Amino acid sequence: MTRPIGYFVHHQGRGHAERCAAIVNALPETRPVTIFCARDDIFPPLRKGVEIRTIPSLFEAPEAFPATDWIATPDTLHCAPVGWSTIRQAMAIITGWFHEADPALMISDVSAEVAQLARICSVPHAKVLQHGDRSDPGHMAAYRGAAGLLAPFHADLAQDDWPGWMRDLIFHAPGLGVRQAIPDAAQARKRLGVPPGRQLAVVISGGGGNGWADAPFGVAARTFPEMDWIVIGKIQRDWHATLPANLQFADWVDNPLDYIAASDVIVSSTGNTTCQQVLASGRPWIAVPEWRYFDEQVKKAETLARAGAALHLPYLPASAHRWQDAMRSAIATHDPDTQRRLAGQGAPGATARWLESLIDRIWHPEGQPVPNPEPKEGEPDGHRLSPDHRSGSFRASGERRPGL
């Protein structure tokens, strides 16, 4: 029987689960997969041979626990409170499975602690790589101990501060797990009831936090009365906000791609799913990061701006003249070809082949490197990272630089 893959999935939002489903459904049907997650209702349909084992949340406290916050957290850990029975139970389920299943690989999306747990238990692991200032000992220990790093974005969006040994481990999979088949613009506008000839700005407020406040968009809509403004996603009310008639709040919608396709310009935070869909649309884009741990969205926005894919603003404009400046700059620097190139395609199949080649390399009895998986016909070779770290072809090298 083929040895299984284990997969830890963080249950915040649905992006991690959708990425997981895309990967496991593309793996060979002979490869069993066991998913560990605190929720089992956030996954798209999964193929046969994939099971979900529900574990307690690693981030939400049990009903009763001792007051142990006075015990210091070592630098190699992030969220490891002392005395939580739920964490002990979750880790026992995972380590018990390690012993029973003898897995070929463990994937962590995302937890530095779970990645390090696999290494401690002598199980090779692949770590999903996210943007952010993750130079802390906890993240770096998880990265250094990984057999490979999976980055769900294009190689041109890699951070400049990632060291060479880390880049050697990266496989880039732009668009992984994200629906980015942008509808026809005219049909989308018709479905949304956008009047012919009327300009439309779409604001996408992220789901990983509490969302933006509404006041800045009241200013924006008043600044551009000839344009309709629609906000989708979470939003907070400001008591002092004066909101004009050309500003609508649609809340959560089931068809965000219609709104993206119908837009003339997009203002959004920089979560992974949002970025991939906006890139695929090729629309003028003002990218404003929301607060996230380790400055994840800040670093993502910086790489988008460096690649020429978006106008990065550190915060939402607070006046009419700053909104005007932002709109002029976003339109003047707009590069739809670059955006669509960075969106990528064919990521699930390419990622599955990379994982299989990684497993072959780990368990190959002679210990010889296995050649990179070749892209299938019609699939761009834009996933892998080359020695120059820019062209997009992965270098299967496990070598570490001296002293690292």
QUIUR-V167095 format. One record per residue. RES is the residue in one small letter. PHI is phi in whole degrees, -180 to 180 (NA if undefined). PSI is psi in whole degrees, 0 to 359 (* if undefined). NEAR is the number of other C-alpha atoms within 12 Angstrom. Layout:
res phi psi near
RES PHI PSI NEAR
RES PHI PSI NEAR
This chain:
res phi psi near
m NA 138 12
t -66 134 19
r -67 143 24
p -83 166 32
i -108 136 41
g -99 152 43
y -148 112 44
f -89 131 47
v -124 120 41
h -67 137 37
h -95 6 32
q -76 125 25
g 68 197 22
r -121 354 27
g -62 317 33
h -64 318 39
a -68 321 37
e -68 323 33
r -65 317 44
c -60 313 46
a -61 318 38
a -60 320 31
i -71 306 42
v -67 328 43
n -71 341 29
a -92 345 31
l -69 158 31
p -56 143 25
e -64 341 19
t -80 353 19
r -96 105 30
p -67 149 30
v -135 134 37
t -117 122 36
i -100 135 38
f -113 120 42
c -156 151 38
a -76 348 29
r -135 144 24
d -114 8 26
d -107 13 18
i -110 5 24
f -98 141 32
p -64 172 22
p -56 138 18
l -115 148 28
r -71 172 24
k -65 149 19
g 90 5 22
v -118 126 29
e -120 153 26
i -113 125 31
r -107 116 24
t -77 129 27
i -120 157 29
p -62 152 27
s -64 139 29
l -84 356 35
f -122 351 22
e -113 128 20
a -69 145 21
p -69 172 19
e -64 324 10
a -131 131 12
f -158 153 16
p -73 159 15
a -83 90 12
t -117 15 14
d -65 345 14
w -73 346 9
i -82 123 12
a -66 146 14
t -92 123 15
p -66 158 15
d -63 338 17
t -83 0 23
l -123 156 24
h -113 297 26
c -121 90 25
a -141 65 30
p -66 153 27
v -94 136 23
g 95 7 19
w -87 114 26
s -65 331 23
t -66 321 26
i -67 318 27
r -59 318 22
q -65 316 20
a -62 313 27
m -67 327 30
a -66 322 21
i -63 315 27
i -68 312 36
t -68 326 29
g -61 321 20
w -68 322 26
f -53 314 31
h -68 319 16
e -75 318 14
a -92 339 23
d 49 63 25
p -70 156 33
a -78 330 36
l -165 148 41
m -118 132 46
i -109 135 47
s -118 118 43
d -139 90 39
v -131 138 36
s -165 118 39
a -66 327 40
e -67 317 37
v -66 321 47
a -61 316 45
q -70 327 36
l -60 316 32
a -60 316 38
r -64 319 28
i -62 325 18
c -86 10 23
s 65 33 21
v -110 123 34
p -65 143 39
h -134 153 44
a -113 134 44
k -110 129 43
v -72 132 40
l -104 127 42
q -116 160 41
h -68 167 36
g 131 169 30
d -84 87 25
r -113 38 26
s -84 5 23
d -69 159 18
p -59 327 20
g -63 309 28
h -66 316 34
m -65 327 29
a -65 319 28
a -65 320 39
y -70 315 42
r -64 328 35
g -88 3 33
a -86 149 39
a -77 334 43
g -165 157 43
l -118 128 44
l -104 115 47
a -108 114 40
p -83 51 49
f -160 165 47
h -67 152 49
a -61 331 40
d -72 352 38
l -104 15 46
a -69 149 41
q -79 144 35
d -68 337 22
d -90 5 17
w -78 126 26
p -70 164 21
g -60 318 26
w -62 327 29
m -73 318 40
r -63 328 39
d -64 339 35
l -93 352 39
i -85 136 48
f -117 121 47
h -92 131 46
a -133 73 48
p -63 134 45
g 85 6 42
l -60 120 42
g 78 9 38
v -113 130 39
r -75 117 34
q -136 29 32
a -84 94 25
i -71 128 29
p -67 168 24
d -63 133 18
a -62 315 25
a -64 318 23
q -68 321 20
a -64 317 24
r -63 323 27
k -65 317 20
r -64 327 19
l -87 353 25
g 75 29 18
v -77 124 28
p -60 142 18
p -56 135 18
g 81 353 16
r -85 130 21
q -74 149 23
l -136 126 37
a -106 131 38
v -113 129 43
v -107 129 48
i -116 110 45
s -98 131 41
g -68 161 36
g -104 356 29
g -82 350 29
g -134 217 23
n -98 358 18
g 81 168 29
w -76 166 33
a -85 160 29
d -85 340 36
a -58 316 26
p -58 330 33
f -83 338 44
g -64 318 35
v -64 316 30
a -62 313 39
a -65 324 34
r -71 331 26
t -71 330 28
f -125 73 25
p -67 342 22
e -80 359 19
m -123 135 28
d -83 144 35
w -121 126 40
i -125 129 43
v -107 124 41
i -114 147 37
g 102 189 32
k -69 146 26
i -151 148 27
q -112 146 23
r -90 134 19
d -102 127 15
w -62 334 10
h -92 359 13
a -72 136 19
t -109 112 19
l -107 119 26
p -79 170 25
a -69 337 19
n -87 15 28
l -118 124 32
q -123 148 24
f -116 110 29
a -92 353 22
d 62 209 23
w -74 138 20
v -128 153 20
d -87 349 11
n -128 58 23
p -60 332 33
l -67 331 35
d -63 317 31
y -66 318 44
i -64 316 44
a -65 326 36
a -79 347 40
s -78 155 41
d -100 336 34
v -154 150 38
i -125 136 44
v -117 124 45
s -150 161 47
s -77 184 48
t -124 45 48
g -69 161 41
n -61 310 43
t -63 314 37
t -58 313 41
c -60 315 49
q -64 320 42
q -72 322 41
v -69 319 50
l -58 316 48
a -65 333 35
s -77 331 40
g 69 31 35
r -93 152 40
p -54 138 40
w -141 126 47
i -106 113 46
a -104 120 44
v -126 109 37
p -68 142 42
e -92 164 34
w -67 130 27
r -144 159 24
y -57 142 19
f 62 22 20
d 56 38 22
e -57 311 26
q -73 330 36
v -63 311 30
k -66 323 37
k -63 314 45
a -63 322 39
e -64 319 32
t -70 324 32
l -63 318 43
a -67 318 32
r -62 324 20
a -81 356 31
g 79 25 32
a -100 343 40
a -159 158 45
l -88 119 41
h -95 123 36
l -116 139 33
p -71 337 25
y -157 166 26
l -68 139 33
p -56 144 26
a -110 9 22
s -154 164 20
a -62 316 21
h -68 330 16
r -75 327 19
w -65 320 27
q -63 317 21
d -60 315 21
a -65 317 34
m -66 317 33
r -62 315 18
s -67 319 23
a -62 319 29
i -74 321 23
a -68 328 18
t -100 7 25
h -62 131 30
d -135 85 27
p -64 328 26
d -64 317 20
t -63 317 28
q -58 310 34
r -68 327 31
r -64 319 31
l -71 339 40
a -66 325 44
g 72 174 41
q -163 161 36
g 72 21 32
a -67 318 39
p -59 311 36
g -64 318 33
a -64 320 41
t -67 318 49
a -60 318 34
r -68 324 31
w -64 316 39
l -62 318 40
e -65 320 34
s -68 327 29
l -66 316 41
i -62 317 32
d -59 318 27
r -67 320 27
i -63 315 28
w -102 6 21
h -64 124 15
p -62 330 11
e -85 350 10
g 70 22 13
q -86 143 16
p -60 143 21
v -99 134 25
p -57 153 18
n -60 144 27
p -66 131 27
e -81 142 23
p -65 146 25
k -74 166 17
e -58 131 10
g 86 357 11
e -102 125 16
p -68 145 25
d -88 63 32
g -118 20 36
h -102 333 48
r -103 157 44
l -104 125 35
s -90 173 26
p -57 333 21
d -87 0 16
h 64 19 31
r -131 327 25
s -78 339 22
g 101 21 33
s -116 128 33
f -72 137 40
r -103 113 33
a -79 79 33
s -128 129 28
g -99 7 27
e -70 144 18
r -108 145 16
r -73 152 14
p -54 134 7
g 83 358 6
l -109 * 13
